[in-house]
Amino acid sequence: MVAATTHTAAAVPAAHAARTAVVVPAYQPDARLVALVDALRAAVPGLPVVVVDDGSDRRCGGVFRAVRALGAVVLTVPVNRGKGHALRTGVRWVRDRLPGHGVVCADADGQHTVLDVLRVAARSQAEPDAVVLGARRFAGDVPLRSRVGNAATRWAFTAATGTRVRDTQTGLRAYGPGLLDDLLAVRGDRYEYELRALLDATRAGRRIVEVDVATVYLDDNASSHFRPVADSLRVWAPLLRFAASSLGSAAVDVVALLVLHALTGSLLAAVVGARLLSAGVNFAVNRRLVFAGGRDVPLRAAVVRYAALAVVLLAASYGLLALLTGLGVPLLAAKVGTDAALFATSYEVQRRVVFARLTPGRRADRRRAARRERARGRARSSAGRPT
């Protein structure tokens, strides 16, 4: 299991924020947004601050005029589209208008101190290929919904990826210039966007670095626009798909193992037959529904990679089962323990190798090759047509 690296940094000189832009998505903001922009610009004169008005109503016009007067760029989304859409809007502006700049994403509701924003920016500049999170410790007077929600999502994220991240829902994040295209490719318009960005980062093999930051909640976090039911479902959707696929194939594997062992009396035959059946189910579901880049990988290549993985896992599974049952562990208990031990390995290899997302360049090359193949097919068809 991989752990995200945690750092506790001292105060950061303002110069460390050079070539970094701060992106702040804002929906129905109040004076706290003005205070944040004012403090950022005072701490680092000339710091690019991009505020994205995510469809706020006219009552907030004075707030946006004030931050514009302080030197912030204000981008307006006419209708509320969600935090994910707003973040992509700001990141796209930075990528297109400020080449070579990284991005720090911060919330508009006063939860992030200027010192913490600059410390996260400094860590990102020191390690531009990593995703840097401003991680809260959830100690002291933390609203129950925030404490429980983060704990549940943290556990699920660790189970799904094998990477421990203390604060999966933090809005304070930093990305180096080379990661901005990855951010723009992340799907989702609302709160699920941030979790998907973390999931995509782990799939791409990015390091996740956590920097300790202050935990600030004002008025029991009443200013948050997070909707506990609807947005929690959006946040959990990527994790639930992977968990459902794994549990479904595991259930097929267990049932098939028990049935085949009862019919044949051979542990080896039962393990092989059950694994072949469950692997077919798992491959089909993961390729089409779980891993975003799975359908871009040619079927033949994906099958070969998956088969190689299945052989390795099969050998490991048989070895562990033989060892445990030889020690007197009941078959069912041995099976559950073995699968749990191999779960993280299987997931990591699938996301990194079997169903690895194609880079934009490779995807474009594949589309061009497909177009050429279709053109050759049409040419052959025309050549064989009678005149």
C-alpha positions as CSV (number, residue, x, y, z in Angstrom):
1,M,0.0,0.0,0.0
2,V,1.4,3.4,-1.0
3,A,1.2,6.4,1.4
4,A,1.0,10.0,0.3
5,T,4.0,11.9,1.5
6,T,3.3,14.4,4.2
7,H,5.3,17.6,4.9
8,T,5.1,20.2,7.6
9,A,6.6,23.4,6.2
10,A,7.7,26.6,7.9
11,A,6.8,30.0,6.7
12,V,7.3,30.5,3.0
13,P,8.9,33.6,1.4
14,A,6.6,35.2,-1.1
15,A,9.2,34.7,-3.9
16,H,8.4,31.0,-3.8
17,A,5.0,31.7,-5.3
18,A,6.6,32.9,-8.6
19,R,5.2,31.5,-11.8
20,T,2.1,30.2,-9.9
21,A,-1.5,31.3,-10.4
22,V,-4.2,31.0,-7.8
23,V,-7.6,29.8,-9.2
24,V,-10.6,30.4,-7.0
25,P,-14.0,29.0,-8.0
26,A,-16.8,31.1,-6.5
27,Y,-20.5,30.6,-6.2
28,Q,-22.5,33.2,-4.3
29,P,-19.3,34.5,-2.5
30,D,-19.2,37.2,0.2
31,A,-16.6,39.5,1.7
32,R,-14.4,36.6,2.5
33,L,-13.4,36.3,-1.1
34,V,-12.4,39.9,-1.2
35,A,-10.3,39.4,1.9
36,L,-8.6,36.4,0.4
37,V,-7.7,38.2,-2.8
38,D,-6.6,41.3,-1.0
39,A,-4.3,39.2,1.3
40,L,-2.9,37.2,-1.5
41,R,-2.1,40.3,-3.6
42,A,-0.6,42.0,-0.6
43,A,1.6,39.0,0.3
44,V,2.8,38.5,-3.3
45,P,2.4,41.7,-5.4
46,G,1.6,40.7,-9.0
47,L,0.5,37.2,-8.1
48,P,-2.0,36.1,-10.8
49,V,-5.4,35.4,-9.1
50,V,-8.1,34.0,-11.3
51,V,-11.6,34.1,-9.8
52,V,-14.3,32.1,-11.6
53,D,-17.8,33.4,-11.1
54,D,-19.8,30.1,-11.3
55,G,-23.2,31.6,-12.2
56,S,-23.7,33.7,-9.0
57,D,-26.7,36.0,-8.9
58,R,-26.6,39.8,-9.2
59,R,-26.3,40.4,-5.5
60,C,-22.7,39.2,-5.7
61,G,-21.8,41.8,-8.3
62,G,-20.2,44.1,-5.8
63,V,-17.9,41.2,-4.6
64,F,-16.7,40.5,-8.1
65,R,-16.1,44.2,-8.9
66,A,-14.1,44.5,-5.7
67,V,-11.8,41.6,-6.5
68,R,-11.4,42.9,-10.0
69,A,-10.3,46.2,-8.6
70,L,-7.7,44.4,-6.5
71,G,-6.1,43.0,-9.7
72,A,-7.8,39.6,-10.0
73,V,-9.0,38.2,-13.3
74,V,-12.7,37.4,-13.1
75,L,-14.1,34.8,-15.5
76,T,-17.9,34.5,-15.7
77,V,-19.9,31.4,-16.2
78,P,-23.4,32.6,-17.0
79,V,-25.2,29.6,-15.4
80,N,-24.1,27.6,-12.4
81,R,-22.3,24.6,-13.7
82,G,-20.5,23.3,-10.6
83,K,-17.1,23.4,-9.0
84,G,-15.5,21.0,-11.4
85,H,-16.5,23.1,-14.4
86,A,-15.3,26.3,-12.7
87,L,-11.9,24.8,-11.9
88,R,-11.4,23.6,-15.5
89,T,-12.4,27.1,-16.7
90,G,-9.7,28.7,-14.5
91,V,-7.1,26.1,-15.3
92,R,-7.7,26.5,-19.0
93,W,-7.2,30.3,-18.8
94,V,-3.9,29.9,-16.9
95,R,-2.6,27.3,-19.4
96,D,-3.5,29.4,-22.4
97,R,-2.6,32.9,-21.1
98,L,0.3,32.1,-18.6
99,P,2.5,29.4,-20.2
100,G,4.9,27.8,-17.7
101,H,2.7,28.7,-14.7
102,G,1.5,26.1,-12.2
103,V,-1.9,26.4,-10.5
104,V,-3.0,26.5,-6.9
105,C,-6.7,25.9,-6.4
106,A,-8.2,27.5,-3.3
107,D,-11.8,27.9,-2.0
108,A,-13.6,31.2,-1.8
109,D,-15.2,30.8,1.7
110,G,-12.2,31.7,3.9
111,Q,-11.2,28.1,4.8
112,H,-7.6,28.6,3.4
113,T,-5.1,31.0,5.0
114,V,-2.8,32.9,2.7
115,L,0.2,31.3,4.4
116,D,-1.1,27.9,3.6
117,V,-1.8,28.8,0.0
118,L,1.8,30.0,-0.4
119,R,3.2,26.9,1.4
120,V,1.3,24.6,-0.9
121,A,2.5,26.7,-3.9
122,A,6.1,26.4,-2.7
123,R,5.9,22.7,-2.3
124,S,4.5,22.3,-5.8
125,Q,7.3,24.4,-7.3
126,A,9.8,22.1,-5.5
127,E,8.1,19.0,-6.9
128,P,6.1,20.1,-10.1
129,D,5.3,16.5,-11.2
130,A,3.4,15.7,-8.0
131,V,-0.1,16.6,-6.9
132,V,0.2,18.7,-3.7
133,L,-2.7,18.7,-1.3
134,G,-3.2,21.1,1.6
135,A,-4.2,18.4,4.1
136,R,-6.3,19.2,7.2
137,R,-5.9,17.1,10.4
138,F,-9.6,17.3,11.5
139,A,-8.6,17.9,15.1
140,G,-10.6,20.0,17.5
141,D,-14.0,21.5,16.7
142,V,-14.8,20.0,13.2
143,P,-18.4,19.8,12.0
144,L,-19.6,16.2,12.2
145,R,-20.6,16.0,8.5
146,S,-17.1,17.0,7.5
147,R,-15.4,14.6,9.8
148,V,-17.5,11.6,8.8
149,G,-17.6,12.5,5.1
150,N,-13.8,12.7,4.9
151,A,-13.2,9.6,6.9
152,A,-15.5,7.5,4.7
153,T,-14.1,8.9,1.5
154,R,-10.5,8.5,2.7
155,W,-11.1,4.8,3.6
156,A,-12.8,4.1,0.2
157,F,-10.0,5.9,-1.7
158,T,-7.3,3.8,0.0
159,A,-9.2,0.6,-0.6
160,A,-9.7,1.4,-4.3
161,T,-6.2,2.7,-5.1
162,G,-3.8,1.4,-2.4
163,T,-2.7,5.0,-1.7
164,R,-3.3,6.6,1.7
165,V,-4.4,10.2,1.5
166,R,-5.4,11.9,4.7
167,D,-7.7,14.6,3.1
168,T,-9.2,13.5,-0.2
169,Q,-11.8,16.4,-0.2
170,T,-9.5,19.4,0.4
171,G,-10.0,22.3,-2.0
172,L,-6.5,23.5,-1.5
173,R,-4.4,21.8,-4.2
174,A,-1.4,22.6,-6.4
175,Y,-0.4,21.3,-9.8
176,G,2.8,22.0,-11.8
177,P,2.6,23.4,-15.3
178,G,3.0,19.9,-16.8
179,L,-0.1,18.6,-15.1
180,L,-2.6,21.2,-16.4
181,D,-3.6,19.2,-19.5
182,D,-4.3,16.2,-17.2
183,L,-6.6,18.4,-15.1
184,L,-8.5,19.6,-18.2
185,A,-9.1,15.9,-19.2
186,V,-10.7,15.0,-15.9
187,R,-14.5,14.3,-16.2
188,G,-17.2,15.7,-13.9
189,D,-18.6,19.2,-13.4
190,R,-19.4,19.2,-9.7
191,Y,-17.7,18.0,-6.5
192,E,-16.9,14.6,-8.0
193,Y,-14.3,16.4,-10.1
194,E,-11.8,16.7,-7.3
195,L,-11.9,13.1,-6.3
196,R,-11.7,12.0,-10.0
197,A,-8.6,14.2,-10.4
198,L,-6.9,12.3,-7.5
199,L,-8.0,9.0,-9.0
200,D,-6.6,9.9,-12.4
201,A,-3.4,11.1,-10.8
202,T,-2.8,7.7,-9.1
203,R,-3.7,5.9,-12.3
204,A,-1.0,8.0,-14.1
205,G,1.5,7.1,-11.4
206,R,1.7,10.7,-10.0
207,R,3.0,11.2,-6.5
208,I,0.6,12.7,-4.1
209,V,2.2,15.0,-1.5
210,E,0.3,16.4,1.5
211,V,1.3,19.6,3.3
212,D,-0.2,20.1,6.7
213,V,-2.5,23.2,6.8
214,A,-4.8,24.8,9.3
215,T,-8.4,23.4,9.6
216,V,-10.7,26.4,9.4
217,Y,-14.5,26.1,9.6
218,L,-16.6,29.2,9.9
219,D,-20.2,29.0,11.3
220,D,-20.1,25.2,11.3
221,N,-19.1,25.3,7.6
222,A,-22.5,26.8,6.8
223,S,-21.1,28.6,3.7
224,S,-20.3,25.3,1.9
225,H,-22.4,24.6,-1.2
226,F,-21.7,20.8,-0.9
227,R,-25.0,18.9,-0.9
228,P,-24.5,15.9,1.4
229,V,-26.7,13.4,-0.5
230,A,-26.4,14.3,-4.2
231,D,-22.8,15.4,-4.2
232,S,-21.7,12.5,-2.0
233,L,-23.1,10.2,-4.6
234,R,-21.2,12.0,-7.3
235,V,-18.0,11.9,-5.2
236,W,-18.3,8.2,-4.5
237,A,-19.4,7.1,-8.0
238,P,-15.9,6.3,-9.4
239,L,-15.0,4.3,-6.3
240,L,-18.3,2.5,-6.2
241,R,-17.9,1.3,-9.8
242,F,-14.5,-0.2,-9.1
243,A,-15.7,-1.7,-5.8
244,A,-18.8,-3.2,-7.5
245,S,-16.7,-4.7,-10.3
246,S,-14.2,-6.2,-7.8
247,L,-16.9,-7.6,-5.5
248,G,-19.0,-9.0,-8.4
249,S,-16.1,-10.9,-9.9
250,A,-15.0,-12.0,-6.4
251,A,-18.5,-13.4,-5.8
252,V,-18.3,-15.3,-9.1
253,D,-14.9,-16.6,-8.2
254,V,-15.9,-17.8,-4.8
255,V,-19.1,-19.5,-6.0
256,A,-17.3,-21.1,-8.9
257,L,-14.5,-22.3,-6.7
258,L,-16.8,-24.0,-4.2
259,V,-18.9,-25.6,-7.0
260,L,-15.9,-26.8,-9.0
261,H,-14.1,-28.2,-5.9
262,A,-17.2,-30.1,-4.9
263,L,-17.6,-31.5,-8.5
264,T,-13.9,-32.4,-9.1
265,G,-12.3,-32.8,-5.7
266,S,-9.3,-31.0,-7.2
267,L,-8.1,-27.7,-5.7
268,L,-6.0,-26.9,-8.8
269,A,-8.9,-27.5,-11.2
270,A,-11.3,-25.5,-9.0
271,V,-8.9,-22.5,-8.7
272,V,-8.1,-22.5,-12.5
273,G,-11.7,-22.8,-13.6
274,A,-13.1,-20.2,-11.1
275,R,-10.4,-17.7,-12.0
276,L,-11.0,-18.0,-15.7
277,L,-14.7,-17.4,-15.3
278,S,-14.3,-14.5,-12.8
279,A,-11.4,-13.0,-14.9
280,G,-13.6,-12.8,-18.0
281,V,-16.3,-11.0,-16.0
282,N,-13.8,-8.6,-14.4
283,F,-12.0,-7.9,-17.7
284,A,-15.3,-6.9,-19.5
285,V,-16.6,-4.7,-16.7
286,N,-13.3,-3.0,-16.0
287,R,-12.5,-2.2,-19.6
288,R,-15.9,-0.7,-20.3
289,L,-17.0,0.8,-17.1
290,V,-14.2,1.2,-14.5
291,F,-11.0,2.4,-16.1
292,A,-11.6,5.6,-18.2
293,G,-8.9,4.7,-20.8
294,G,-9.9,1.0,-21.1
295,R,-11.9,1.3,-24.3
296,D,-9.0,3.2,-26.0
297,V,-6.7,0.3,-25.5
298,P,-7.0,-2.2,-28.5
299,L,-8.9,-5.3,-27.4
300,R,-6.1,-7.7,-28.4
301,A,-3.4,-5.8,-26.4
302,A,-5.7,-5.5,-23.4
303,V,-6.5,-9.2,-23.5
304,V,-2.8,-10.2,-23.7
305,R,-1.9,-7.9,-20.8
306,Y,-4.8,-9.0,-18.7
307,A,-4.1,-12.7,-19.4
308,A,-0.5,-12.2,-18.3
309,L,-1.7,-10.6,-15.1
310,A,-4.2,-13.3,-14.6
311,V,-1.5,-16.0,-14.9
312,V,0.7,-14.3,-12.3
313,L,-2.3,-13.8,-9.9
314,L,-3.4,-17.3,-10.5
315,A,-0.1,-18.7,-9.5
316,A,0.1,-16.5,-6.5
317,S,-3.5,-17.4,-5.5
318,Y,-2.9,-21.1,-5.8
319,G,0.3,-20.8,-3.8
320,L,-1.3,-18.9,-1.0
321,L,-4.4,-21.1,-0.9
322,A,-2.2,-24.3,-0.8
323,L,-0.2,-22.7,2.0
324,L,-3.2,-21.6,4.1
325,T,-5.2,-24.8,3.6
326,G,-2.1,-26.8,4.4
327,L,-2.0,-24.9,7.7
328,G,-5.5,-25.9,8.5
329,V,-7.3,-22.7,7.4
330,P,-10.8,-23.5,6.0
331,L,-11.0,-23.1,2.2
332,L,-13.5,-20.2,2.3
333,A,-11.6,-18.3,4.8
334,A,-8.3,-18.9,2.9
335,K,-9.9,-17.7,-0.3
336,V,-11.2,-14.5,1.2
337,G,-7.8,-13.8,2.8
338,T,-5.9,-14.5,-0.4
339,D,-8.1,-12.3,-2.5
340,A,-7.8,-9.4,-0.1
341,A,-4.0,-9.7,-0.2
342,L,-3.9,-9.7,-4.0
343,F,-6.6,-6.9,-4.4
344,A,-4.3,-3.9,-4.4
345,T,-1.7,-5.6,-6.7
346,S,-4.4,-6.4,-9.3
347,Y,-5.8,-2.9,-9.3
348,E,-2.5,-1.2,-9.6
349,V,-1.4,-3.3,-12.5
350,Q,-4.7,-2.9,-14.3
351,R,-4.7,0.9,-14.1
352,R,-1.0,1.3,-14.8
353,V,-0.5,-1.3,-17.6
354,V,-3.6,-3.2,-18.8
355,F,-6.0,-0.3,-19.1
356,A,-3.6,2.6,-19.0
357,R,-5.1,5.8,-20.3
358,L,-3.6,6.9,-23.7
359,T,-1.8,10.2,-23.8
360,P,-3.5,12.9,-26.0
361,G,-0.7,12.3,-28.6
362,R,-1.1,8.6,-28.7
363,R,-4.9,8.9,-28.9
364,A,-4.6,11.2,-31.9
365,D,-2.2,8.8,-33.6
366,R,-4.6,6.0,-33.1
367,R,-7.5,8.0,-34.5
368,R,-5.4,8.9,-37.6
369,A,-4.5,5.3,-38.0
370,A,-8.1,4.2,-37.8
371,R,-9.1,6.9,-40.4
372,R,-6.4,5.6,-42.7
373,E,-7.6,2.0,-42.3
374,R,-11.2,3.1,-43.1
375,A,-10.0,5.0,-46.1
376,R,-8.1,1.9,-47.4
377,G,-11.2,-0.2,-46.8
378,R,-13.3,2.2,-48.9
379,A,-10.7,2.3,-51.6
380,R,-10.6,-1.6,-51.8
381,S,-14.4,-1.6,-51.9
382,S,-14.5,0.9,-54.7
383,A,-11.8,-1.0,-56.7
384,G,-13.9,-4.2,-56.5
385,R,-17.1,-2.5,-57.6
386,P,-18.2,-3.2,-61.2
387,T,-18.2,-0.3,-63.6
